[in-house]
Amino acid sequence: MKRITIDPVTRIEGHAKITIHLGDDGKVARTQFHVTQIRGFEKFTEGRPFYEMPGITSRICGICPVSHLLASSKACDAILAVQVPRAGVLLRDLVHCAQIVQSHALSFFHLSSPDLLLGFDSDPARRNVVGVIEKHPELARDGIELRKFGQHTIEALAKERVHPSWIVPGGVNEPLAPATRDELLASLPQAKEIARRTLAFFKSVLDRFDEEIRNFGTAPTMYAGMIDRKGGLALLNGDLRFVDADGTILEDRVPAEEYASFIGEASAKDSYMKSPYFRPRGYPAGVYRVGPLARLNAADRCGTEEADRELSEFRQRFGRTPHSAFLYHYARLIEVLYALERMESLLHDPRILDKHVRARAAVNALEGVGMIEAPRGTLIHHYKVNEDGAMVWANLIVATGHNNLAIAKSVEQVGMHFIDGSKLQEGMLNRVSAVVRAYDPCLSCSTHAGGLPLVTVRLFAPGGELLDEARG
């Protein structure tokens, strides 16, 4: 049996490789998706004061710090047993929407657009963001401006673009100044126009990717996403909904503190990323997906005017519960428009200027769970503390982890459809990597599995054949 290794998978956050095993006929027999780094935050935060957890866990990643700050702070809110002041809730929501915008812009324009704009089979030396700038300068400029808007909003609110200390247990550190609110409102129209232009462009080229849409991770799965009290999309405050492959609601309004009744976690010997699964169906049958496509499949509506119109068209094109991982790109753009509309609504709410933005207390509960919808999907922080507030246990279920089983299945499907070992071409392998990029994985965020081998030692003969292997 022949073996092909893609190492590393490029244009993603973090480190991974893919092993493709070919049969004697040159066809793909099986594939493996390996996550090869480990972060281990669940263990080394033990003993730290719980109120340090937002600042510590935001260092898991430079792309997702705001997401971890919010999920961690919500877990700490539960330990304090406080109600966050309304202005604090609104400001957290606002910075979260900005994080959604900047992260989705990074994924679409910088990481995935080289495939979409230049072609999956284009010259790999030019198939990158530099090539996009050369061939499509206006679209590249739009991507830079949209991400800049999201990052600038985070900086205007939190005084820092990366790892800000503004989001804290009990709320946020400082209120919003009227001048900052007015500045952000003035810059929103341009950002919304970019989102509209990008959506229009993407819809105009979808027909070029019919084969990818039909073969990029189309195996039916369950989906999970947070919803509000009316069943609409909820990115920061809501409950979890699980739907079946046909859109049937399996579990509805699951609060953060009850997540463990429905989500189990398995570990694999060839990856440092855990594999969450829907507990009622067991492992590995309980495969579900999270993230932009999953959220749109789980929610009844977005809840803003333009995003709901786009969602309606999306469903007219692909059905109520589409499965293709390629459509994560489409869903991501709809969410950008939703987040911008949501930001506009929040900034027009007069309560957002209230000076009371943080509640303060001591330890009032020995356990707390925080749950949000990060750009890549549902993010859960679960903490246990002692009477002094020191961490005794932590569990992090990160968005990319939820998708681990589905990504592996998608890699296998793409490999089996596109790869022919008898006439191997680079574009075939690029499509295998591209289906991983469609999920926009953040592998640094997701690698906290403990109890797995940390070192693999392989013994090779002078001719290159593998003689022995040991793990320890």
N, C-alpha and C positions, 0 to 999 in steps of 0.2 A: 504494500500500500504506500503510495506517495503522499507527501505532506507539503503543504504550502503554508508559510507563516507570514502574516502581515504584522510587522513589528517595527515601529509603533503604528497604531491607528492615529492618523493625523487630523488636525483641525478639530480637536476636542479639548476639553479642560481635564487634565489628568493623564494617566498612563494606562494603556491597554494594548493587548495584542490579540490576534485572531489566528487560530490554527484550523486549517482546512485539510481534511483527509480525503484523498481521491481513491476510488476503487480501481481495479485493473482496467476498467473500461474508460477511465479518464473522467468519469462523472464524480460529483461530490457525494461522498458516503455519509459524512457527518462533519460538524464544525464545533469549535469551542471558542467561547468568548472569555478571555482571561483579563481580570483587573489586577495589575501587578504591583500596585503600591499599597501601603497601609499607613493610616493616620493615627488611629488608636485613641481618639479623644474620649471615648467612653471610659477608659481605664485611668488615664493619667490625670483626669480632672478630679478623681476621688480624693477627698480631703480638703479641697479648696472651698472657700466660703461660697455659698450658692449665688450671692449677688455678684460674684465675679464671672459667673458662667456666660452671660451675654458677651462680655469682652473677650473671654477665652475662646468660645466656640465660633465667634465671628472670624477668628484667625484660621479656621478650617480652610477657608478659601478666599481669594481676592476677588472673585467674580460674584459670589453670593453672600457677602458679609451682612448686608441688610436683612436678608431672609433669616439667617441664623440669629441675628440680634432680636428680631421680632418673635420668632418661635421660642427662643430662650427666655426672653423677657416675659412672655405669656406664661411659661412654666413657672417662672419666679413670681408672677402675679398670683398664681394659685397657691404657692407656698406662703406668700404674705396674706392671702385671703382678702385682697382688696378689690375695690371697684375702681378701674382707671377713670379719671375725670373725662367728660365728654370731649373736651378739646384735645386731650392726650390721645383718645381713640381716633379722632379725625386726623390728627397729625401723623400718627402711625400709619393710618390708611393712605395718606397722601404720599409719604416717603416710600411705602410699599408699591404703590402704583408706578412711581418713578423708577424703582428697581425693576419692575416688570418691563417697562419701556426700554431701559438701557440694556437689559440682559437679552431680551428678544431681538433687539436691533443688532447686538453683537452676534447672536446665533445666525440670524437670517443673512445679514449683509456681509459679515466678515468671514464666517465659517462655512456656510452652505451656499452662498450665492456664486462662488466660483464654479461649482458643478452646474447650477441652474442657468447661469448666464453664458459660460464658456463651453459647457458640455461635459458630460461624464467621461467622454472619450478624448477630450482635448489634451494638448501637450501638458504633462504634469509640471513641467518647469514653469509654465505660464498660468497654470490653474491654481491661482491664489489671489489674495486681495490686491496685489500689485497688478496682476493681469486684469482684474475687474476694473481697477482705476483707469487702465489704459484703454480698455474696450468700451466701458460704460461709465464715463466720468460723472455724469449727472446722477445716476443711481448710486454710485459710490459716495458722492458728496451727500446725498440724502441720508445714507446710512451713517455717515460721520455726524451729521447734524442731529439726527434723531437720537443717537446714543449720547451725544454731547448734551442734549436737552435733559435726558434722564439723569445723567451724572451731575449736571449743574443744579438740578432741583434737589438732589440728595445733598450736595454741598451747601446750597442756600439754606436748607432746613437744619442740617446736622453739623455744618461747619467743616466737614471732611467728606471727601468722596469715597474713601475706602476705610473700613473699620472705624466708623464714627462712634463716639461715646455718648451720643445724644439720646439714643433709645435705651431706656433703663427699666428695671423692675418698677412697676407702678405707673409707668407712662413715658414721658420724655423730659429732658432736662430743662428746656427753655421754650417759652411760647413763641408763636409766629409773629413777626413784626408786620404791620400793615404794608410797609413799603416792599417787603419781600413778597407778600401775597400779590401785590399789584404787578410786580416785575414778572412773576411766574404766569399770571393771567395774560400778560401782554405777549409772552413768548409761546403760549399754547397754540394759537391759530396756525403758526408755521409748522409746528410738530404734527398737528392734525392733518394738515394738507399733505405732508410727506407720507403719513400713514395711508391716506386715501390714494395717493399716486402709486404707492408701492402695491397696495391691494389690487388696483386696476391693472398694473403691469403684470403681476403674478397670475391673475385670472386670464390674462390675454395669452399667456404662454403655456398654460396647463396642458393643452392638447399635445404639446411636444413630448410630454412625459407619460403618455398613456401606459407604456409597458412598465415603467417604474411604479406608477400608481397601482397597477394590477398585481405587482409582485414584490413590493416593499413591505414586508411584515403585515400581510393581509389575513393571517390566521385569526379567526374570531377569538376575542378574549373578553373578560369582564373589564369594567372601568370604574375608577373611583375619583371623586372630586368633591370639594366642599360646596355646599349650597346654603342660601339664606332661608328665612322662614317661609318664603313664597316659592322656593324651588329654583331661584335664580342663582347665577354665578356669584360665588363669595370667595374672595381672595385672602381676606384677613380674618374675618370673624364669621363663623358658621359651623355647620355640622357636616359630617362625612356621609356621602351617599355612594353606595355600590350598585351598579347596574349590570345586567347580563349583556351578552353579545347582541341581543335584539333590542336592548334598551329597557327591558323590564327591570323595575326596581327590586333589588334583592334585599338591601338593608337601607333604611332611610333615617336621617337625622341622628347619626351616631355621634355623640359628644366626644370631645378629645379624651376625656378620662376613661372612656370605654373602648378605646381603639384596640386594646389587647384581646378583647373578646372576639374580634373579627380579623385581626392581622397576626399571623404567625411569622416566624423568621427561621430560615434554614441557612446553613453554611455549607460551602462546597470546598473540596480540597484544591481546586485549581483557580481560586479567586479569593481576594481579600474583601470582596463585597458580599454582604449578606443577600439572601433571596427571600424577601417577604412574599407571603401568599395569603389568599383568602381562607381563613381558618376553617369555616364550615365545609369547604371542599377539599381541604387537605393539601399536602405537598406531594408532587408538583402540579397537581391538577388545578389548584386554585390560582392560576395565573391571572393577574389583572394589570391594567396600565393606568398611569397617572400622567399629568402634564396637560398642555394646551388641548390636544385632541380629546383626551379623556374628560377634561372638565366640560368641554362643549357637549360631549356625548352624555354626560351625567346630568347636566343642568337643563332646566326647561327653557331658559332664556339667559341672555347676558344681563339685561336690565338697563341698557342705555339705547338711545334711539338708533344711531348709526350702526353700532355693533349688532343690534338685533336684526337690522335689515341685512347686513352681511351674513349673519348666521342663517337667516332664512334662505338666502341664495345658496349658501354652502350646503344646506340640507336638501335643497331642491336638486342640486348637482349630484350629490353623493349619498343621499338617504339620511334617515334619522340617526343611525349609528354606524358611520363608516369606520372601517378597520385599517385602511392602509396607513402605515407609518409615514409615508410620503406626505400625507395631509397634515402632519404636525406643523409643517411650514405654513400652510394656509391658516390653520387654527391660531398659530402664533401671531400672525398679522391681524387677525380679528381681535385678539386679546390686546394688542397694542392700541388699536382704536378704542376699545372698551376702557382701557386704563387711562387714556387721555381724556375721554369724556367724563370718567369718574373723577379725575383730578380737577377738571373744570367745575364740576358740581361741588366738590369738597371746598374748593377755594372760594366759592360764592356763599358758602354756609357761614353766617356771621359768628357762629359759636367757635369757629376755628381760631379766632383771635383772642379767645378767653385766656386769661393769665394763669388760671389754675390747671396745670397740665400733668401733675404727678401726685399720686397717693403714696403715703409713707406708712410703714408698719414694721413690726418684727416678725419672726417666724410664728405663724399661726397654724400651719399644716406641715406635716413631714413628707408630703409628696405633692408633686405638681406636674401637669402635662400642658404643653403648649403646642398648638397645631395651626399651621397656616398653609396657604397655597403659594409655594415658592415658584419662580418662573418655570422650573422643570417639573413641578408637581407637588404633591402633599408632603409637607415637612413636619415631623413630630419630634419634639424634645420632651423626654420624660425623666424627671429627677426625683431622687429620694435623699433626704437630709436627716441629720440627727438634731437633737434639741438645741444645739449650739449653731445650727445652720450650716454645718459642714457637709459637703457632698459625700454620700456613702455609696451611691449607685447612679449611673446614667445610662439611658438608652436613646440612641439617635436613629430614627428611621428617615432616611433622606430620599428625596424624590427619585434620584437615579437608581437607588436601591430597589424601590418598588418596581421599577421597570426592568430589573436585571433579567428575570426569566423571559420576559417578552423580547428584550433585545437579543438574547441568545437564540430564540426561535426565529426572529427576523433575520439574523445573520445566516442561519441555516437555510431559510427559504430563498434568500437572495443568492447565496452561494449555489444552491442546487439549480436555480433557474438560469443564472447568467454565466457560471463558470464551466468551461469545457477544457479539461486538462490536456487534450490533444492539440489544441491551438490556443494556448493561454495568451491573453492580452491584458495590458495594464488597466484598461477601462473596466474589465470584469471585476478586478480586485478593488478598483475605486468604488464600484457600486456596493461592494460588501462594506467598505468603510463608510460610505455615504448613508447607508441605512442606520448605522450607529449614530452618525451626526444628526440624522433626522430627529432623534430623541433629545438632542442637545445635552448629552450626559455631562455631569460634573462629577468626575470620578474621585477627585480629592475630597469632596464632601461626603462620599458614600463609603469609604473604606475604614471601617472601625471594628470589623469582625475579630474576635479574640479566639484563642485556642487553636489556631491553625498553624501549620508549619511555616516558619519564617525564612528558611533557607532550603534551596534545592541544589544538590551537588550531582553533576552528571559526569560520568567517565566515558571518554571517547577514545577509540582506537586511532592509530596514526592515519588510517584511511578515512576517518570521519564517522564511522559507525558507532552508535551508542552501545556501550558495553554494560553499563550499570547506572542506577540512579538511586539516590537516597535523599530523604527529607528529614529535617530536624530543626 
